[in-house]
Amino acid sequence: MANSKDVVVTGVSSGIGWGTTKILISKGFRVFGSVRKQADADRLQSEFGNGFVPLLMDITDADAVHQAAQKVGSMIGDRNLVGLVNNAGIVVSGPLLYLRLSEYRRQLEVNMISPLVVIQAFAPLLGTDKKRQGPTGRIVNISSTGARVAIPLIGAYSSSKAGLEGMSDALRQELMLFGIDVVIIEPGTVNTAMYNKGEKEDLSEFAQTEYWEAVQNFQKFIVAEARNNGLPPERLGEAVHVALSTAKPKARYAVVPQRFKNWTLPRLLPVRMLDAAIAKQMGLKKP
């Protein structure tokens, strides 16, 4: 197996991470995929077979991440990884005005700080360790269209993804020293379990605030949007494959359903006009 194309993907138990794992294995990669629960590791192992190696680690636990990197290093011999895909993430919902700061910190910790923990741990396997052989690997960071078109009531999430993009852009320049590329993928709505979790999320702590009606509408809206218009996770897997394998990848790939309405237009409109349209849709306009 030493000659296989090896990739590390975080957060593969469901959603984009699962779709990415499925596509990459079908293209002949060996995927080292991180999960937090042994049950998920076992399920994915039986689903994906020999092309999959589970890594039990929570990306917020730096020691576990470094242990996982050592395990991967010992399994891939002296070859570099083809890539590292930072996908693991969470969504913290609620109006920023009333959001508990511990929740805001948790959002940033998982989506913005932990990817750097992972990058630092796996960098030697991507090409910063000169003793390793083969071409240098690429880093693919899964961001969100919410990084550039902010979404009210999940402002913590938009903040974390905007931060991830700033880090990615700086890293892409810094890692030119080693020939390691950094590519950002910006998914729009994807039909994943994340939205089912969102539907069940208890947001009653905002019931006594002026935002309660908007929060309830938003919860319904986003779940319906995911089910009716969301892309299948495999579509994102295809985009990750392009980012890892094409000779000259773009710095960013936006993968968005109903692209004109959800991506092109919002970035062309004057900001105040976009604000007004979104606020109206979400019931945030002052009566």
C-alpha positions, 0 to 999 in steps of 0.5 A: 500500500506504500504507493497508494495516494493517501489523504487525511480527511477530518470529520467523516462520520457524515455529511461532506466528510463522508461524501468526500471519503466516498468519492476519494476511495472510488478514485483510488485514494486511501483515506485516513478519516477522523471520527470521534466515536468508535461506533462511527469508525466501525460503521465506516470501516465496514462501509468503505472497506480497505481504502479507509483507515479510521482515526479516532480523534477530536480535532479540539484535542491537540494531543489526540491530533498529534498521536493520529499524525504519528499513526498516519506517518508510520503507515504511509512509509517515507512518502508524503500525503497527497492531501489534508482536508479540513472538514470537521466543523459545527454550527452554533445558532443564535442572535449574536446579541444574546449568544453565550460567549462560551458558545461563541468561543466553542464555535471559533475553537472547532471551526477556526483554531482546530484546523490550524492544530491539524495543519501543524500536526500533519504538515511534516507529512505534507512536505515540510519534513525534507526527509520524506519522498514524493511530491508535496501535498495540498491542504483543502479547507472546507469553508462556507459561502457564509464566510463571504455572504454572512448569514444572520442568526448563525453569525458565529458560524459566519465569523468562524468561516471568515476567519478560516479563510483569512488564515487559509489565504495567509497560509497559502502564501507562507507555505509556498516556501515548501511548495504546499498549496492551500485551496478553499472550498465554499459549499452552499447548502448541502443536504447533510445531517447537520441540518437535521440536527439543526431542526432538533436544536433547542434554541429556547434560551432565545424565547424571551428575546425579540429574535424568537420569531425570527429564530424559529422561522430561520430554523424551519427555512434552513432545514427546508432549503437543505432538503429541497435544494441542498446538494448531495455531499458527493458533489462536494467530494467531487470538488475536493477531488478536483482541488487535490488532483488538478494540475493548477487548482484555483485558490477557491471553489464555490459549490453552490445550488442555484448559483446565481440566486445564492452566490453571484447575485448577493455578491453583486448587490450593494451591501445595504440592499443585500442587508435589506433583502435578507432582513426582510426574508428573515423577519429582522426588519424593524416594524 
